[in-house]
Amino acid sequence: MITRRLKTRTLHRLAISRSYHSSQSLLTKPPLSPSYDQSHRSNAFSINRSMVDSIRKKRPTQALSLFKEQLQLGVSGDVDEATISLALKACNGDLGLCCQVHGFAISSGYVSFTTVSNSLMNAYTKGGSFDRALYIFENLERPDTVSWNTVLSGFPDSEDALSFGVRMNLSGVGFDAVTYTTLLAMCLDYEGFLFGLQLHGLVIKFGLDTEVFVGNALITLYSRQDMLEHARKVFDEIPSRDIVSWNAMISGYTKEGSYGAEAIRLFIEMVREGMKLDHVSFTSAVSACGYERNWELGRQIHGLTIKAGYEKQVSVGNVLISNYLKSEAVEDAQLVFTNLSERNVVSWTTMISMDEDAVSLFNQMRVDEVYPNDVTFVGLLHFITNNNLVKEGEMIHEYCLKTGFCSELNVSNSLITMYAKFGTMENSLKIFEELNYREIISWNALISGYTQNGRCQEAVETFFLATKELQPSKYTFGSVLSAIGTAEAISLRHGQRCHSHLAKLGLDTDPIVSGALLDMYAKRGSISESLKVFHETPVKSQFAWTAIISAYARHGDCESVIRLFKEMEREGIKPDEITFLSVLTACVRKGMVDMGQELFDSMVEEYLIEPSPEHYSCMVDLLGRAGRLNEAEELASRIPGGPGLSVLQSLLGSCRVHGNIMLAERIVDAVMNMEPTESGSYVLMSNLYAEMGLWEEAARVRKGMRERGVRKEIGFSWVDVGDPNGSLCLHGFSSGDMSHPRAEDIFRMVECLGSEMQFLRERQRQRETEMMLLAM
């Protein structure tokens, strides 16, 4: 017995007028009574066969003309209940025609035939007038299973359909294969799935599990709930599978995502079984190749689609385009796109999302009169953002405003991200404030934008506002922790506050969050907290290893850097360019020239990483500090595109250490031409001249700085003053700074501390002197 509870709400029924329009009617004769004469039956059979042939040949108008002709000839006796059912089928959901045939059925008395009533219900349901169909059903004296099934299949709401199924069961009407197939298709949500399990039990009980249509519906039911083992069991037990069975199972594997290999194996088995493939088969198989990144097999299946004549079918073409673009075979994707018989919004959107000429494609899409959707704009804005196309971005924003797409949340989120990338956070904030509804992705876009633009205080403030409205995600924490780590002026207490918050949410073990935490503590000087987070991370990713190595490199602990790097390699984690940069930096500080050279060579030759200017700068600095200036200069000259500012400054610093004025003069000219307002090079050169006793040259460099308006950057320090008002920022100060409102008190305290320190030093010296005298 099905135990699903009936809803308390009743099914809505509209009262239907029994009067029907007669203008331009098919009916030209007064009501006639049905004739049951044998000769008339023979004529009716002939008419019915002709109508069936017309309907099979997709000529419904011809079938209706045959029906109309019989009525106009006045031979209504040549019409029976089957003729009226066929006429209703030929109406193809045209309510006007349905009403006319319905009127004749009433006047002729054929409406009393259950088959005619079933056909009327089916016709009205197809015409979108389900309430009329339901009205007819409720007035049937003896509805049969077909009657129940016809109404059951017409419900627009699955909840009402399942409730009707319960009513059918309680009425003692036996379920057939059509009933089960229809009901199983309605079991969409979790509650519906539980109902579906009960139905599966009944299917087995009454021996309908061998029916292919029922089996197909069960495969779909289990696949929707990601219960693919149960779906496969049903599939294997179907004695005679049709193409729908195979497609349902392959599609279930593909949609789940992690069963791509199973989907491919089943597709190959399907081909070997000699099953005729259709567009659903090809779409699922090609998608599975995409999940498995098996591009070569995808090409082979493309060949099969051409043989089968499906290469121009739009759904098949769309997945082929997606696969080719994912495998960076852009030309092949463009060829498939060009050869499509028709291109829908998915075809254009897929190309726009991945192609190098997205803006031009979007314009072609409009010329082709294909209306874009929100996903189209998300893909287009992503392309515009990545390529920094400011003018095009503003034009698309204006188009979205005119067409109302700015009301789509994912489009607005993309616009926030775009303007943040362009460096115009005011526009990002304006779009954000105009949102009617904000989800966490919207907040993430704004916080990330502030962080990327160096407006870290605003990023942290926005984060705390977001937490008042929504629960932050791992990406929210990733952005705000990055802001706190980057901004030395923000108190670390706020980072610790975020740490406490995410730990409560159980996000502290997430790779993204733990990596961001580790990086934040490392940048803010809390190496012990960094190490603690690292050890608590369950799965140590490449990012986690790199972050902890960078933390130790930043703190000058070279031994720990090398130890961790070797441990990382033993764990089989492949280092990236940032990992090598951190290790090379440690080698520079420790003066380990040979190891540094070995690591640099390993990076290039073993890990195939292209050295960046920063890598070259480290190596130049390493060789330069060791006094191997000629080698350092030769390495700098090998940098593709020439040495950058950081490389030349490293070499200049080494020249100062080793007193090589000639090389320094060559370098400083190149640096000043490259960056005439950068103070570091002037200061280095001036100090080099001074150390060598060339005071006039040192004075000349200083004079050049003044003439060009170059000023030495002032060094700042920060202190957490424990602001009782809860300010995010630390207090920044420089040498001789009097900007603090209690500057006089601070200087008096410093003077007091200085005096106390001097007193303690003198007292210590006095004790040491007394000890020496006693020893004598």
C-alpha positions in Angstrom: 0.0 0.0 0.0 1.3 3.4 -0.8 1.5 5.4 2.4 2.1 9.0 1.0 -0.3 11.4 2.8 -2.8 13.3 0.7 -2.4 17.1 0.7 -5.0 19.0 2.7 -5.5 21.4 -0.2 -7.9 20.1 -2.8 -7.2 20.1 -6.5 -8.4 23.3 -8.1 -11.2 22.9 -10.7 -12.7 25.5 -12.8 -16.3 25.4 -13.7 -16.6 24.8 -17.4 -19.5 26.1 -19.4 -21.3 23.4 -21.4 -21.9 25.8 -24.3 -19.3 25.8 -27.1 -18.7 28.2 -29.9 -20.3 27.2 -33.2 -18.9 29.9 -35.5 -16.9 28.5 -38.4 -17.7 25.1 -37.0 -16.8 21.8 -38.5 -20.4 20.7 -37.7 -23.0 21.6 -40.3 -25.7 19.0 -39.5 -28.1 18.8 -36.6 -27.4 16.2 -33.8 -27.6 12.6 -34.9 -27.9 9.4 -33.0 -25.1 6.8 -33.4 -25.9 4.0 -35.8 -24.8 0.5 -35.2 -25.6 -1.0 -38.5 -23.0 -3.5 -39.7 -22.5 -1.8 -43.1 -22.0 1.5 -41.4 -19.4 -0.2 -39.1 -17.5 -1.3 -42.2 -17.6 2.2 -43.6 -16.4 3.6 -40.3 -13.5 1.2 -40.3 -12.4 2.4 -43.7 -12.7 6.1 -42.7 -10.7 5.4 -39.5 -7.9 3.7 -41.4 -7.6 6.6 -43.7 -7.5 9.1 -40.8 -4.8 6.9 -39.1 -2.7 7.0 -42.2 -3.0 10.8 -42.4 -2.0 11.2 -38.8 1.0 8.9 -39.2 2.1 10.9 -42.2 1.9 14.0 -40.0 -1.1 15.4 -42.0 -3.6 16.2 -39.2 -5.5 18.7 -41.3 -6.2 16.0 -43.9 -7.5 13.7 -41.2 -9.8 16.4 -39.9 -11.0 17.0 -43.5 -12.0 13.4 -43.8 -14.0 13.7 -40.6 -15.6 16.9 -41.7 -16.5 15.4 -45.1 -18.5 12.6 -43.4 -20.5 15.0 -41.4 -21.2 17.3 -44.4 -22.4 14.2 -46.4 -24.8 13.5 -43.7 -23.5 10.0 -43.1 -22.9 10.3 -39.4 -23.4 6.5 -39.3 -20.0 6.1 -40.8 -18.6 7.8 -37.7 -18.0 5.8 -34.5 -16.2 6.4 -31.2 -12.8 5.6 -32.8 -13.4 8.3 -35.5 -14.1 10.9 -32.8 -11.0 9.8 -30.9 -8.9 10.1 -34.0 -10.4 13.6 -34.8 -9.4 14.7 -31.3 -5.9 13.4 -31.8 -5.7 15.4 -35.1 -6.6 18.6 -33.3 -3.0 18.7 -31.9 -4.0 20.7 -28.9 -6.0 23.4 -30.8 -8.7 24.2 -28.2 -11.1 25.7 -30.8 -11.2 22.5 -32.8 -11.3 20.4 -29.6 -14.4 22.2 -28.4 -16.1 21.7 -31.8 -15.4 17.9 -31.7 -16.4 17.9 -28.1 -19.7 19.5 -29.0 -20.4 16.8 -31.6 -19.5 14.1 -29.2 -22.1 15.4 -26.7 -24.8 15.9 -29.3 -24.3 12.5 -30.9 -24.0 10.7 -27.6 -20.5 9.4 -28.2 -19.3 11.2 -25.1 -20.7 8.3 -23.1 -17.9 6.1 -24.5 -14.9 6.1 -22.1 -12.5 6.0 -25.1 -14.0 9.3 -26.3 -13.8 10.9 -22.9 -10.2 9.8 -22.6 -9.3 11.3 -25.9 -11.1 14.6 -24.9 -9.0 14.7 -21.7 -5.8 14.1 -23.6 -6.7 16.7 -26.2 -7.5 19.4 -23.6 -4.4 18.5 -21.6 -2.2 19.0 -24.7 -4.0 22.3 -25.4 -3.0 23.6 -22.0 -6.6 23.4 -20.6 -6.0 20.8 -17.9 -8.9 22.1 -15.8 -11.4 21.0 -18.6 -9.7 17.6 -18.7 -10.1 17.3 -14.9 -13.8 18.4 -15.1 -14.5 15.6 -17.7 -12.7 13.0 -15.4 -14.7 14.0 -12.3 -18.0 13.5 -14.3 -17.1 10.0 -15.6 -19.2 7.2 -14.1 -16.7 4.4 -14.7 -13.2 5.8 -15.4 -10.7 3.1 -16.5 -7.0 2.9 -16.0 -6.4 4.9 -19.2 -8.7 7.7 -17.8 -6.7 7.9 -14.6 -3.4 7.8 -16.5 -4.5 10.6 -18.9 -5.3 12.9 -16.0 -2.2 11.8 -14.0 0.1 12.8 -16.9 -1.5 16.2 -17.3 -0.8 17.6 -13.8 1.5 20.6 -14.0 2.6 20.2 -10.4 4.3 17.0 -9.3 2.9 17.3 -5.7 -0.7 17.2 -7.1 0.2 14.4 -9.4 1.6 12.2 -6.6 -1.5 12.9 -4.5 -3.7 11.9 -7.4 -1.7 8.7 -7.7 -2.5 8.0 -4.1 -6.2 8.6 -4.7 -6.0 6.3 -7.7 -4.5 3.5 -5.5 -7.0 4.0 -2.7 -9.8 3.8 -5.3 -8.7 0.3 -6.1 -7.5 1.0 -9.6 -4.6 -1.2 -10.7 -1.5 0.5 -11.7 -0.1 -0.4 -15.1 3.3 0.3 -16.7 2.2 3.7 -17.9 1.0 4.7 -14.4 4.3 3.7 -12.8 6.3 5.4 -15.6 4.3 8.7 -15.1 4.5 8.7 -11.3 8.2 7.9 -11.2 8.9 10.8 -13.5 7.2 13.1 -10.9 9.4 12.0 -8.0 11.8 14.9 -8.3 12.6 16.0 -4.7 13.7 14.0 -1.7 10.1 13.4 -0.5 9.2 12.4 -4.0 12.1 10.0 -4.0 10.8 8.2 -0.9 7.5 7.8 -2.7 9.5 6.5 -5.7 11.0 3.8 -3.5 7.5 2.6 -2.5 6.6 2.6 -6.2 9.7 0.5 -6.9 8.5 -2.0 -4.3 5.1 -2.3 -6.0 6.7 -2.7 -9.4 8.7 -5.7 -8.2 5.6 -7.1 -6.3 3.4 -7.0 -9.4 6.2 -8.2 -11.8 6.5 -5.0 -13.9 10.2 -4.7 -13.3 10.9 -6.3 -16.6 8.9 -3.6 -18.5 11.5 -1.5 -20.3 9.6 1.8 -19.8 9.3 1.3 -16.1 12.9 0.3 -15.8 14.0 3.5 -17.7 12.0 5.6 -15.3 13.6 3.8 -12.3 17.1 4.4 -13.8 16.3 8.1 -14.0 14.9 8.2 -10.5 18.0 6.7 -8.9 20.4 8.8 -11.1 18.8 12.0 -10.0 19.6 11.1 -6.4 23.2 10.1 -7.4 22.5 6.5 -6.4 24.2 5.2 -9.5 24.8 1.7 -8.2 21.0 1.2 -7.7 20.4 2.7 -11.2 23.0 0.3 -12.7 21.3 -2.7 -10.9 18.0 -1.8 -12.5 19.7 -1.3 -15.9 21.4 -4.7 -15.7 18.1 -6.4 -14.8 16.1 -5.0 -17.8 15.9 -8.1 -20.2 15.4 -6.0 -23.4 16.9 -2.6 -23.2 16.1 0.1 -25.7 18.0 3.3 -26.6 16.4 5.2 -23.7 17.7 2.6 -21.2 21.3 3.1 -22.4 21.0 6.9 -22.7 19.5 7.2 -19.2 22.3 5.2 -17.6 25.1 6.9 -19.6 23.6 10.3 -18.8 23.3 9.5 -15.1 27.0 8.6 -15.0 28.0 11.8 -16.9 25.9 14.2 -14.9 27.4 12.9 -11.6 30.8 14.0 -12.8 33.1 11.5 -11.1 31.8 8.6 -13.2 33.1 9.7 -16.5 35.1 6.5 -17.1 32.0 4.4 -16.4 30.0 6.5 -18.9 32.6 6.0 -21.6 32.8 2.2 -20.9 29.0 1.9 -21.2 28.9 3.9 -24.4 31.5 1.7 -26.0 29.5 -1.4 -24.8 26.4 0.3 -26.4 28.2 0.7 -29.7 29.4 -3.0 -29.6 25.8 -4.1 -28.9 24.9 -2.5 -32.2 22.4 0.0 -30.7 21.4 2.9 -32.9 22.8 6.0 -31.4 21.0 9.3 -31.2 21.9 12.9 -30.1 21.4 12.1 -26.4 23.9 9.2 -26.7 26.5 11.4 -28.3 25.9 14.4 -26.0 26.4 12.2 -22.9 29.5 10.4 -24.3 31.3 13.6 -25.4 30.5 15.2 -22.0 32.0 12.2 -20.3 35.2 12.6 -22.4 35.4 16.2 -21.2 35.1 15.2 -17.5 37.9 12.6 -18.0 39.9 15.0 -20.2 40.1 12.2 -22.8 40.3 14.5 -25.7 41.4 11.8 -28.2 38.4 9.6 -27.5 36.3 12.8 -27.9 37.6 13.2 -31.4 36.8 9.6 -32.2 33.3 10.0 -31.0 33.1 13.2 -33.1 33.9 11.0 -36.1 31.0 8.7 -35.1 28.6 11.7 -35.0 29.6 12.6 -38.5 29.0 9.0 -39.7 25.6 9.0 -37.9 24.7 12.4 -39.3 24.5 14.1 -35.9 27.5 16.5 -36.3 25.2 19.4 -37.1 22.7 18.7 -34.4 22.8 21.7 -32.0 23.1 19.8 -28.6 25.8 17.5 -29.9 27.6 20.4 -31.5 27.5 22.4 -28.3 29.3 19.7 -26.2 31.8 19.2 -29.0 32.6 22.9 -29.0 33.0 22.9 -25.2 35.4 19.9 -25.3 37.5 21.4 -28.1 37.8 24.7 -26.2 38.7 23.0 -23.0 41.5 21.1 -24.8 42.6 24.4 -26.4 41.7 23.2 -29.9 40.1 26.5 -30.8 40.2 26.0 -34.5 38.3 22.7 -34.2 35.7 24.3 -32.0 35.2 27.1 -34.5 34.8 24.6 -37.3 32.1 22.7 -35.4 30.4 26.0 -34.5 30.5 27.1 -38.2 29.0 23.8 -39.4 26.0 23.7 -37.0 22.7 23.7 -38.8 21.4 26.2 -36.2 23.1 27.9 -33.3 21.2 28.5 -30.1 22.1 30.6 -27.1 24.2 27.8 -25.6 26.3 27.5 -28.8 27.1 31.3 -28.8 27.6 31.4 -25.0 30.1 28.5 -25.1 32.1 30.2 -27.8 32.0 33.6 -26.1 33.1 32.1 -22.8 36.3 30.6 -24.3 37.1 32.3 -27.5 39.8 35.0 -28.0 37.4 37.2 -29.9 34.4 37.2 -27.5 33.3 40.8 -28.1 33.1 40.3 -31.9 31.3 37.0 -31.4 28.7 38.7 -29.1 28.1 41.3 -31.9 27.6 38.5 -34.4 25.2 36.8 -32.0 23.0 39.9 -32.0 23.1 40.1 -35.8 22.1 36.4 -35.9 19.1 37.5 -33.7 19.9 35.0 -30.9 18.9 36.6 -27.6 21.6 36.3 -24.9 21.0 35.0 -21.4 22.7 35.8 -18.1 25.3 33.1 -18.6 26.3 34.8 -21.9 27.0 38.0 -20.1 28.9 36.3 -17.3 31.2 34.6 -19.9 31.6 37.9 -21.9 32.4 40.0 -18.8 34.9 37.3 -17.7 36.7 37.7 -21.1 36.6 41.5 -20.9 37.9 41.5 -17.3 40.8 39.2 -18.1 41.8 41.3 -21.1 41.4 44.6 -19.3 39.0 45.9 -22.1 37.7 49.0 -20.2 35.8 50.6 -23.0 34.1 47.4 -24.1 33.2 46.6 -20.4 31.5 50.0 -20.0 29.5 49.3 -23.2 28.3 45.9 -22.1 27.4 47.4 -18.7 25.2 49.9 -20.5 23.6 47.2 -22.6 22.9 45.2 -19.5 21.2 48.2 -18.0 19.0 48.7 -21.0 18.0 45.1 -21.3 17.4 44.5 -17.6 20.2 42.0 -17.1 21.7 44.0 -14.3 18.8 42.6 -12.2 20.4 39.1 -12.6 22.6 38.6 -9.6 25.4 36.6 -11.4 25.7 39.4 -14.0 25.9 42.1 -11.3 28.6 40.1 -9.5 30.6 39.8 -12.7 30.3 43.6 -13.2 31.6 44.2 -9.6 34.6 42.0 -10.3 35.2 43.7 -13.7 35.3 47.2 -12.3 37.5 46.0 -9.4 40.0 44.6 -11.9 39.8 48.0 -13.8 40.7 49.7 -10.5 37.5 51.7 -10.2 36.1 50.4 -6.9 33.6 53.3 -6.8 31.7 51.7 -9.7 31.9 48.3 -8.0 30.5 49.7 -4.8 27.7 51.5 -6.7 26.6 48.3 -8.4 26.8 46.4 -5.1 24.7 49.1 -3.3 22.0 48.9 -6.1 21.5 45.1 -5.6 18.0 44.2 -4.4 19.4 41.0 -2.9 23.0 40.2 -1.9 24.3 36.7 -1.7 27.7 35.9 -0.2 29.3 35.8 -3.8 28.4 39.5 -4.1 30.1 40.3 -0.8 33.1 38.2 -1.9 33.4 40.1 -5.2 33.5 43.4 -3.3 35.9 42.2 -0.6 38.3 40.7 -3.1 38.2 43.8 -5.2 39.2 46.0 -2.3 42.0 43.6 -1.5 43.3 43.5 -5.1 43.4 47.3 -5.2 45.3 47.6 -1.9 42.3 49.0 0.0 42.8 46.5 2.7 41.1 48.4 5.5 37.9 48.7 3.4 38.1 45.0 2.6 38.2 44.1 6.3 35.4 46.6 7.2 33.2 45.1 4.4 33.9 41.6 5.7 32.6 42.5 9.1 29.5 44.1 7.5 29.0 40.9 5.5 29.1 38.7 8.6 26.1 40.6 10.1 24.0 39.6 7.1 25.3 36.2 5.8 27.5 33.3 6.8 30.9 33.8 5.1 32.3 31.1 2.8 35.8 29.9 2.5 36.4 32.4 -0.4 35.3 35.2 1.9 37.8 34.3 4.5 40.5 33.8 1.8 40.1 37.4 0.6 39.9 39.0 4.0 42.9 37.1 5.4 44.9 38.1 2.3 43.9 41.7 3.1 45.0 41.5 6.7 48.3 39.7 5.7 49.1 42.4 3.1 48.3 45.4 5.2 50.9 45.9 7.9 48.8 48.8 9.2 45.9 46.5 10.2 46.1 44.9 13.7 46.8 41.2 13.7 44.0 40.9 16.3 41.5 41.1 13.5 43.2 38.2 11.8 42.9 36.2 15.0 39.3 37.2 15.2 38.7 35.8 11.7 40.6 32.7 12.7 38.3 32.2 15.6 35.2 32.8 13.5 36.2 30.3 10.7 37.1 27.7 13.3 33.6 27.9 14.7 32.2 27.3 11.2 34.5 24.3 10.8 36.4 25.9 7.9 39.9 25.8 9.5 40.7 22.5 7.8 39.7 23.7 4.3 42.8 23.9 2.0 42.0 27.4 0.7 41.3 28.8 4.2 44.2 27.1 6.0 46.6 28.3 3.2 45.3 31.8 3.6 45.6 31.6 7.4 49.1 30.3 7.2 50.1 33.0 4.7 48.6 35.7 6.9 50.4 34.7 10.0 53.7 34.3 8.1 53.4 37.8 6.6 52.6 39.3 9.9 55.6 37.8 11.6 53.8 35.1 13.7 55.8 32.1 12.5 54.7 29.9 15.4 51.0 30.4 14.5 51.9 29.6 10.8 53.6 26.4 11.8 50.6 25.4 14.0 48.2 26.0 11.2 50.4 24.0 8.8 50.6 21.0 11.2 46.8 21.1 11.7 46.1 21.0 8.0 44.9 17.5 7.1 45.9 17.6 3.5 48.9 19.7 2.8 48.6 21.1 -0.7 51.3 22.7 -2.8 50.0 26.1 -1.6 50.4 25.1 2.1 54.0 23.9 1.6 54.9 27.0 -0.3 53.3 29.3 2.3 55.2 27.7 5.2 58.5 27.7 3.2 57.9 31.4 2.3 57.2 32.2 6.0 60.6 30.8 7.1 62.4 32.5 4.2 60.9 35.8 5.2 62.1 35.3 8.7 65.6 34.4 7.5 65.5 30.8 8.9 67.4 29.3 6.0 68.0 25.9 7.6 64.2 25.4 8.1 63.6 26.5 4.5 65.9 23.9 3.0 64.6 21.2 5.4 61.0 21.9 4.5 61.8 22.0 0.8 63.4 18.6 0.8 60.5 17.2 2.9 58.1 18.6 0.3 59.9 16.9 -2.5 59.9 13.6 -0.5 56.2 13.9 -0.1 55.8 14.0 -3.8 54.5 17.6 -3.9 55.7 19.5 -7.0 57.1 22.9 -6.1 56.1 25.9 -8.2 57.8 29.1 -9.1 56.9 30.8 -5.8 58.4 27.9 -3.8 61.7 28.1 -5.7 61.7 31.9 -5.2 61.4 31.5 -1.5 64.2 28.8 -1.3 66.5 30.9 -3.5 65.9 33.9 -1.3 67.0 31.8 1.7 70.1 30.8 -0.2 70.9 34.4 -0.8 70.6 35.3 2.9 72.8 32.3 3.9 75.3 32.9 1.0 74.8 29.3 -0.3 75.9 29.9 -3.8 76.4 26.3 -4.9 73.0 25.1 -3.6 71.3 28.2 -5.1 72.8 27.4 -8.5 71.8 23.7 -8.2 68.2 24.7 -7.3 68.0 27.2 -10.1 69.1 24.6 -12.6 66.7 22.0 -11.2 63.8 24.5 -11.5 64.6 25.1 -15.2 65.6 21.6 -16.3 63.7 19.2 -14.0 60.5 21.1 -13.3 60.5 23.0 -16.6 59.6 26.3 -14.9 60.5 29.5 -16.8 62.5 31.8 -14.6 60.8 35.1 -13.8 62.7 38.4 -13.3 62.5 37.7 -9.5 64.3 34.4 -9.9 67.0 36.0 -12.0 67.2 38.8 -9.4 67.8 36.3 -6.6 70.6 34.5 -8.6 72.2 37.8 -9.5 72.1 38.9 -5.9 73.5 35.5 -4.8 76.4 35.6 -7.2 77.0 39.3 -6.5 77.1 38.9 -2.7 79.7 36.2 -3.2 81.8 38.6 -5.1 81.3 36.9 -8.5 80.2 40.1 -10.1 81.2 39.1 -13.7 79.1 36.0 -13.5 76.3 38.0 -12.1 76.5 40.6 -14.9 76.7 37.8 -17.5 73.5 36.1 -16.0 71.7 39.4 -16.0 72.5 39.9 -19.7 70.8 36.5 -20.5 67.4 37.5 -19.1 64.8 37.5 -22.0 63.8 41.1 -22.7 66.7 42.4 -20.7 67.2 42.8 -16.9 64.5 44.6 -15.0 64.7 47.1 -12.2 64.9 44.5 -9.4 67.8 42.6 -11.1 69.8 45.8 -11.7 69.2 47.0 -8.1 70.4 43.6 -6.8 73.6 43.9 -8.9 74.1 47.5 -7.8 73.8 46.5 -4.2 76.5 43.9 -4.7 78.8 46.5 -6.4 78.5 48.6 -3.3 79.4 45.6 -1.0 82.5 44.8 -3.1 83.4 48.4 -4.1 83.2 47.9 -7.9 82.6 51.5 -9.0 83.0 50.9 -12.7 80.3 48.2 -12.9 78.1 50.3 -10.6 78.3 53.3 -12.8 77.2 51.3 -15.8 74.3 49.9 -13.9 73.1 53.1 -12.3 72.9 54.8 -15.7 70.6 52.0 -16.9 68.5 52.1 -13.7 68.0 55.9 -13.8 66.9 55.7 -17.4 64.5 53.0 -16.5 63.1 54.6 -13.4 64.4 58.2 -12.9 62.3 58.8 -9.8 63.3 55.7 -7.9 65.3 56.8 -4.9 67.0 53.5 -3.9 69.5 53.6 -6.8 70.6 57.2 -6.1 71.1 56.4 -2.4 73.1 53.2 -3.2 75.4 55.0 -5.6 75.9 58.0 -3.3 76.8 55.7 -0.4 79.2 53.7 -2.6 81.0 56.9 -3.6 81.1 58.1 0.0 82.6 54.7 1.2 85.3 55.0 -1.5 86.1 58.6 -0.4 84.8 60.1 -3.6 82.9 62.9 -1.8 82.5 65.1 -4.9 80.8 62.3 -6.8 78.6 61.5 -3.8 77.6 65.1 -3.6 76.9 65.2 -7.4 74.5 62.2 -7.1 72.7 63.9 -4.1 72.4 67.1 -6.1 70.9 65.1 -9.0 68.3 63.7 -6.7 67.3 67.2 -5.5 67.1 68.6 -9.1 64.9 65.7 -10.3 62.7 66.0 -7.2 63.6 62.5 -6.0 63.0 61.9 -2.3 64.1 59.0 -0.2 61.1 57.0 0.9 60.5 57.3 4.7 60.6 54.1 6.6 57.6 53.4 8.8 57.0 51.2 11.9 53.6 50.2 13.3 52.5 49.5 16.8 49.3 48.0 18.1 48.1 50.6 20.7 45.0 48.6 21.7 42.6 51.3 20.5 39.6 51.1 22.9 37.3 52.3 20.0 38.1 49.1 18.1 40.0 50.8 15.2 41.2 48.3 12.6 44.5 50.2 12.1 47.8 50.1 14.0 49.5 53.4 14.6 52.2 54.0 12.0 55.2 56.3 12.8 58.6 57.3 11.5 61.8 58.7 13.0 61.0 62.0 14.8 57.3 61.7 14.1 55.1 64.0 16.2 51.7 63.2 14.5 50.3 61.2 17.4 48.0 63.3 19.7 50.0 62.2 22.7 53.4 62.6 21.1 54.8 64.6 24.0 53.9 61.9 26.5 55.4 59.3 24.2 58.7 61.2 23.9 58.8 61.7 27.7 58.2 58.0 28.2 60.9 57.1 25.6 63.3 59.5 27.4 62.4 57.9 30.8 63.0 54.4 29.3 66.3 55.6 27.8 67.5 56.9 31.1 66.5 53.7 32.9 68.3 51.6 30.3 71.4 53.8 30.7 71.3 53.4 34.4 71.0 49.6 34.1 73.9 49.5 31.7 76.1 51.6 34.0 75.1 49.5 37.0 76.1 46.3 35.0 79.5 47.8 34.1 80.1 48.8 37.7 79.3 45.2 38.9 81.6 43.7 36.2 84.4 46.1 37.4 83.9 45.1 41.0 84.1 41.4 40.1 87.4 42.0 38.2 88.9 43.8 41.2 87.9 41.0 43.5 89.4 38.4 41.1 92.8 40.3 41.2 
